[in-house]
């Protein structure tokens, strides 16, 4: 089973016919909502909306641990996760996609590990995203002729507010390409759960460094266009995802003391 995590603008996917909806409660609490089960290209899909179907959960309050654990409980071993992001570089244009390969964590209030009671896991996130899933995304975007960036560094801020201009200029000085609010701790928890994980970042705006302060109306306009590209991309990439394991699926092998 392949997991899809929908971010801003993708709370209600029309990619597949929903065959069933599951209400799951994990040891870490309830996920963001019911998990929708269906098929794309004959492969079983489990979809969860990160912010809830009506976008009522802000980035800090998402129960990331419950979301990842619920997908793991269903047997998910590969996750594609979408999110709306701002651009920190001129060449990363609104309307384009980015398949990031690194992140800088600026969050402060989130549970970042499953191992906070009886055991400690020092999991490696030197390369935080699945190389194989990213390759499939890049190949699919190339074939579809969707404008994309095959790598990049994302700064993950706490939110839900947007950055000040001083913060935005600071992040640019770090040579980061984009800025978002949800990739951490989601990617870290997927690694702890030994699930392959890749991010599809949907660029909606230039962050405040370049233009007038970011506003929701502008973001929503570009987001609508990006959602169409995202659906095309997912339909193309799902058939390419193999069932075989990769290094992500043994991430705890050298992480536990």
N, C-alpha and C positions, 0 to 999 in steps of 0.2 A: 504494500500500500504506500502511496506517495502522499505526503502532507503538503497542503497549500495554506499559507498564512496570509490572509488578505489585510493590507494596510489601508491607509486613508484613500478613499475613493474606490475601494474594491471590497466593500463590506457585503455586497449582494451579488455574487458571481452569477453570470448567465452562461458560464462555460459548459455546464453539464446538467443533466436532469438529476435532481436529488432523489435518490432511492430510499433513503432513510435519514433520520436525524437522531443523534445519540446525545443523551444528557449524562455526562460523566462527572463524578466527584473524585478527586484525587486526594492523596495524603497531604497535598499542599493547598487544598481548597478547590473551589470551582474555577474552571476556565472562563474565558470571556463570553462564552455562550455555547449553544448546542453545536455539535460537530456534524457537518453535513457530509453524507457519504454518497458518492456517485461514481461514474466512470468517464474517462476521456481516452479515446483510442483503445478501448478495451482494458485499460488499466484502472484499478480501483483508486479513488481519490478521497482523502479526508480533508475537508476545508473548515478552517476556523477563522472567524473575523476577529482580528486583534483588538479592535476598539469596541466590539459589540456591533450588532447589525444596524443600530441607529447611531453609531459613533458617539457613545455616551461615556466611554472610559478613557480618561486622559493618559498620556504615555507613562507617567509615574505609577498610576494605579492599575495598569495591566498586570494580571497575575501570570507573569511569564512562566514561572515554574509549573503552575497548573496547566497552562496551554501546552507546553512541551511534554509534560508527563502524560497528559491525556492522549496526545498523538502517539507517544511511545507505547502506551497501554493498548492502543488499537493495532499495534504492529508496524507503525510507520518507521521506515529506515532512511528515507530521503525527504528533505523539506525544501521547498522553494518559497521564499518569503518576499512579499512586495512591501515597499514603503515609499512615501512621498518625501522628497528631499529638496534642499536648496543648493544652489551652486556657489562655490567659492572661487571659481576660475572662469575667465571669459569664454574659454573653449568648451566648457561644459554647459551646454545651452538648454534652456527650458524646452521641454518636449522630447528631450533625448533620454535614453536609458543608460545606467551605469552598473556594471557588474563588479562591485568593489572587491578588493582583495585584502584590505587592511582597515582597521578602525583605531581611533583615539577616543578613549572613554572619558567623558566629562560628567557622567551621571553621579549622583551622590546619595540617593535614597532607596536603591533597589536591591533586592535579594539576588545575589549573583551566583549562588551555588546550591546544589541539592544536598551537599555534604556539610551540614552545619550542626550536626548533633554528635554522632558516635564515631565519625570518621572524617578525615581530611583528604581532599583530592586536589593535587597540584597539577591540574590538567594543562597541557600545552596548547596555547592559542597563537603560537608564533606565526602560523598560517591559518587564520581563523575560519576560512571558508573552504568548502570542498572543491578541490581542483577539478575533479571530474564533472561535477554539476556545472561549474563555471564554464568549462569548455563546451558543454552542450548548449548553454545559453548563448555563448559567443557565436558558435556555429549556426544556431537557429536564427539569431538576429541578423547575421550576415546573409543568410539565404532569403530572409524576408525583406531585406533592405531597410531595416529599421535603424535609424541613427542610434549608435551606442558607443560606449567606452568600455574597453575590455578589462580595465582595472582602475583603481582609484582608492584614495583613503577618505573615509568618512569620519567626521567629528560627531560624536553622539552626545547631545546635551540633554539636560534633565527635562526642560520644557515645563508646562505647555507653552510658555511665552517664547517669542522669537528673540534672537540675539540683539544686544546693543550694537551700535556701529563699531565701538571699540573692541568688543568681543569678536565681531566678524573679521575685523582687520587683523586681530591676533591670530585667529584660526588660519587666515590666509598666509600669515608669516610662517606658519608651521608646514606649509606646502601641502595642505589637505585640499582635496578637490570638492567635496560636498559636505553638507551638514544635515543631520537628521535627529530624531528623538527616540527611536525604538529598537535599533539593531542590537544594543546592549541592554539587558543581559541575554537576549534571545539566542544570539549566536553562541555565547559561552555555554548556556544551558544545553543547547543541542549537542555541543561537543561532549559535555559531561554525560549526556544520555546516549552517546555513541551513535548519533544520527548525523548523516550527511546533511549539510546546510549551505545554501547559497542565497544571496540577496539580489533582488531585482529593484534597483533604486530608480524611481521615477522622478526626474528633475522637473520641478514645477516653477521655479523662480531663481533669479539671482538674489542671493542673500543681501542684507541691507548695506553691505560694503559698496555696492555698485549703484543702486537705484533708490527710489523712495522706499520708506518702510514697507516690509512685506505685509500684505493684507490677505485675508481669507478669500475674498472675491476673486482676486487674481489667481491664487493657487487653485481654486476650484475650476476655473476656466481651463487651465492647462491640464489639470488632473483628468478632466473628462476625455480629452484627446489621448492622454497617456493610457487610460484604461482600455481603449480599443487596441492599442499596440500591445499592451500586456496580455490581453486575451489571445491575440494572434500568436504571440510568443509562446505562451503556455501550451496552446494546442499543438504547436510545432515541436516543442521540446519534450513533452511527456513521453511520446513513443520512443525517444532516444535513451531514456533512463533505464539502465540495466539493473537487474536484481542483485548482481554480484556485489560482495562487500568491497570496501576500500579501507584506507588507513583510519578514516573517521570512525569506523565501526569497531575499532579496538583502542579508542583513545584513552581508556582507563588502565590499559595494560601496564604502563609505567608511571601512573599518576597517583597511585594509592600507597600510603605508608602504613 
